[in-house]
Amino acid sequence: MAGSGRAQLRDSTALLRVENLVVEFPAAGGRRVHAVSDVSFDVLEGETLGLVGESGCGKSTTGRAVMQLPAPTSGRVRFEDQELTTLSGDQLRRTRTRLQMIFQDPISSLNPRRRVCDIVAEPLAIWGLGTPEERRKRVAEVLDAVGLDADSVGDRRPHEFSGGQCQRISIARALMLEPKLVICDEPVSALDVSVQAQILNLLEDMKARYGLTLIFIAHDLAVVRNVSDRVAVMYLGKLCEVAPADELYRAPAHPYTATLLASVPVPDPGVRPDPAADEINAELPSPLAPPSGCRFRTRCPRAQAVCAEREPEMREVAAGHYAACHFMLDRPVLAGHTVFEERKSNA
Amino acid sequence: MNHPTKPGGFAGTPMNHPTKPGGFAGTPMNHPTKPGGFAGTPMNHATRPGGFAAPRGAGPLLEVDDLRTQFLTGRGAVRAVDGVSFSLDRGRTLGVVGESGSGKTVLARSIMGLLPTTNVVRSGTVKYDGQKLTGLAPAELREFWGAEIGMVFQDPMTSLNPVVRIGRQITETMRFHLGIPDNEARARAVELLRSVGIPDPERRVREYPHQLSGGMRQRVTIAIALACGPKLLLADEPTTALDVTVQAQILSLLGRQQRERFMAMILVTHDLGVVAGRTDEIAVMYAGRIVEKAPTPVLFSDMKMRYTQALFRSIPRVTDPGHKRLQAIGGRPPDLAAPARGCSFAPRCPYAQQRCRDETPPLIEVGSGHAYACWYPVEAGEAEADLVTRRVAGDGVWAR
């Protein structure tokens, strides 16, 4: 996949507009880890963008680069008409109050030695907002919104709570300063499926109640479909495909997206595991030396010589649906397995 | 650590030297990273050194009867496994499904005998091929670990020894159980790595675990578990730590190896999607008990227990339209140290009545291997309707 280009960007009214984002880290021997390479996307106000990909594809790094944690190597991040990459420390800190993050491991993202009410009130304390009484009221209000009773949980500490409850506390903390954009980095992947459903429902409720815009980073395609309006698929630091959620799942254009879909386990014994999922070569290439041309070519069942020579550009395959591939799945197909059966008969 | 380097030392009867093989002398639970304990030998039993003459019965391969495991803690006895019975035939796959804290991992460890030696109360029996495993000393259990029963753990990084080369971790068990020469064991290790889909195995056997990706490490732990050709494989959340693409490959690999070796498998997971297409039978666990057990197709089309239904309904699907409200299970699993009266799921169950809070429903068999414990079960046709609705969801997409 893996393509560059900015065709997928929409008009400039987007709440967040990321252009040509590059994040590299120095590695031993003067080499560089190409974590994110030339990624562009935008998020409209009130929208949820799902960012999916395997471990090591750079999706978390992308989320953190938006927060300038750390600042990207190059590229632009425009949030609410402000260019974040050029802001100085103090300005950046002020702007970041409108950008918040929720992390994967709810337990380690809370300080074990502090009480829940202090954890949740800390953003207010840092910015000196409100009187103690006002703060208490605000904490109670937000804890109530995430389904926790301030009176009974406020004086307890994180170890007394389950993973799902800790994630509720993290969400409450992220909401204290009324952010515009919340970046959720795998917020449910450490949770049981029953609790995961609670947290996903809660995120939808909070989005409606506080008018949030979300970037939802995850590797589980079913979860991403549930929460997202638009989905971007990443592979080894590049974007493969961006499309409205329903469109992407109905008609994936990129072979990598089709493979990901074929790998999702279906809770129905009438559906046999998809043999297409086995065909893909298991190993993700090293981001120290990404393949030339299309980065997905080493694992792609459709790869040809041209894929090694030329990097595919993002292009529109249907209204609002963009993909970067030289050999896109020709016509919209219904599901991953269909795609691969078709390919076999062609071969 | 823990590496018996002299295969010759075990050529006699290892049982007579309980202190000998280094790491094995302590409690098995203290050595979860030691791969050696779990692999087995692809040899037939006649060649096993000092082994038991296990009866080759026609009965089930594994029989678990009223198994109970309690951990004594400051808060009282935690009933992690609370009266579990089932049997498993040769070559069959049982899926064990439940939330965190339902006791599924402790069940797998109790079958294996991998429990702490202190502050544990155990009762019930585990019979493997007619031979009682419960009550055996660790040194005796060692004859079964790896050779007869293999185990794959959730986290491949912590179940491999980081300072020992991969080849050595695979050959260790073969040398222990078979006493075969190093070069032969090494050749087999290369073959095993090839059979579990590791490219360039000749090079990989000389590498260390940190040089492999998570998926490759899990393939290595599977190779270790398969090394001595066990008849039973316990896979405890083998794919939970892995990516979805890798998960599909690892599950297929396990299924393929199982068919080729006619090996029975217990697949422990929290994901009904993982077990749906890959098991013969499923046991749903809640609060240390089996609350429903059925052949896989029956469980999905005719589930009876309300907890199974709730678990099934809470899964998000790729076929559902976006922003569909998920049916979460409210509340949290019960405290196993303070079991309440009645059905353990009653406090979270939307269908609970007074009777559910007063009396514990027994696990009753309703024919064709289907058993459930519920006073007010899902009505006939309800589950089937659920399944069909899901199949046609999303414009018929994925209705394969």
Chai-1 contact restraints between the chains, C-beta under 6 A:
chainA,res_idxA,chainB,res_idxB,connection_type,confidence,min_distance_angstrom,max_distance_angstrom,comment,restraint_id
A,E54,B,D243,contact,1.0,0.0,6.0,A-B,restraint_1
A,S55,B,D243,contact,1.0,0.0,6.0,A-B,restraint_2
A,S162,B,R332,contact,1.0,0.0,6.0,A-B,restraint_3
A,D192,B,E99,contact,1.0,0.0,6.0,A-B,restraint_4
A,D192,B,S100,contact,1.0,0.0,6.0,A-B,restraint_5
A,D192,B,H270,contact,1.0,0.0,6.0,A-B,restraint_6
A,V193,B,S314,contact,1.0,0.0,6.0,A-B,restraint_7
A,V193,B,I315,contact,1.0,0.0,6.0,A-B,restraint_8
A,S194,B,E99,contact,1.0,0.0,6.0,A-B,restraint_9
A,S194,B,S314,contact,1.0,0.0,6.0,A-B,restraint_10
A,S194,B,I329,contact,1.0,0.0,6.0,A-B,restraint_11
A,A197,B,S314,contact,1.0,0.0,6.0,A-B,restraint_12
A,A197,B,L326,contact,1.0,0.0,6.0,A-B,restraint_13
A,A197,B,A328,contact,1.0,0.0,6.0,A-B,restraint_14
A,Q198,B,A328,contact,1.0,0.0,6.0,A-B,restraint_15
A,L200,B,L326,contact,1.0,0.0,6.0,A-B,restraint_16
A,N201,B,L326,contact,1.0,0.0,6.0,A-B,restraint_17
A,N201,B,A328,contact,1.0,0.0,6.0,A-B,restraint_18
A,H219,B,D243,contact,1.0,0.0,6.0,A-B,restraint_19
A,H219,B,V244,contact,1.0,0.0,6.0,A-B,restraint_20
A,L221,B,V318,contact,1.0,0.0,6.0,A-B,restraint_21
A,A222,B,P316,contact,1.0,0.0,6.0,A-B,restraint_22
A,A222,B,R317,contact,1.0,0.0,6.0,A-B,restraint_23
A,A222,B,V318,contact,1.0,0.0,6.0,A-B,restraint_24
A,V223,B,P316,contact,1.0,0.0,6.0,A-B,restraint_25
A,R225,B,V318,contact,1.0,0.0,6.0,A-B,restraint_26
A,R225,B,G322,contact,1.0,0.0,6.0,A-B,restraint_27
A,N226,B,P316,contact,1.0,0.0,6.0,A-B,restraint_28
A,A245,B,G322,contact,1.0,0.0,6.0,A-B,restraint_29
A,D246,B,G322,contact,1.0,0.0,6.0,A-B,restraint_30
A,Y249,B,V318,contact,1.0,0.0,6.0,A-B,restraint_31
A,R250,B,V397,contact,1.0,0.0,6.0,A-B,restraint_32
A,S263,B,V244,contact,1.0,0.0,6.0,A-B,restraint_33
A,S263,B,T245,contact,1.0,0.0,6.0,A-B,restraint_34
A,S263,B,A248,contact,1.0,0.0,6.0,A-B,restraint_35
A,V264,B,V318,contact,1.0,0.0,6.0,A-B,restraint_36
A,P265,B,G273,contact,1.0,0.0,6.0,A-B,restraint_37
A,P265,B,V274,contact,1.0,0.0,6.0,A-B,restraint_38
A,V266,B,G273,contact,1.0,0.0,6.0,A-B,restraint_39
A,P267,B,L272,contact,1.0,0.0,6.0,A-B,restraint_40
A,P267,B,G273,contact,1.0,0.0,6.0,A-B,restraint_41
A,P267,B,A276,contact,1.0,0.0,6.0,A-B,restraint_42
A,P267,B,I315,contact,1.0,0.0,6.0,A-B,restraint_43
A,D268,B,A276,contact,1.0,0.0,6.0,A-B,restraint_44
A,P269,B,A276,contact,1.0,0.0,6.0,A-B,restraint_45
A,P269,B,G277,contact,1.0,0.0,6.0,A-B,restraint_46
A,P269,B,T296,contact,1.0,0.0,6.0,A-B,restraint_47
A,P269,B,P297,contact,1.0,0.0,6.0,A-B,restraint_48
A,P269,B,F300,contact,1.0,0.0,6.0,A-B,restraint_49
A,V271,B,R400,contact,1.0,0.0,6.0,A-B,restraint_50
A,R272,B,G277,contact,1.0,0.0,6.0,A-B,restraint_51
A,P273,B,G277,contact,1.0,0.0,6.0,A-B,restraint_52
A,A277,B,A248,contact,1.0,0.0,6.0,A-B,restraint_53
A,D278,B,Q249,contact,1.0,0.0,6.0,A-B,restraint_54
A,D278,B,S252,contact,1.0,0.0,6.0,A-B,restraint_55
A,A282,B,G215,contact,1.0,0.0,6.0,A-B,restraint_56
A,A282,B,Q249,contact,1.0,0.0,6.0,A-B,restraint_57
A,L334,B,V397,contact,1.0,0.0,6.0,A-B,restraint_58
A,A335,B,V397,contact,1.0,0.0,6.0,A-B,restraint_59
A,A335,B,W398,contact,1.0,0.0,6.0,A-B,restraint_60
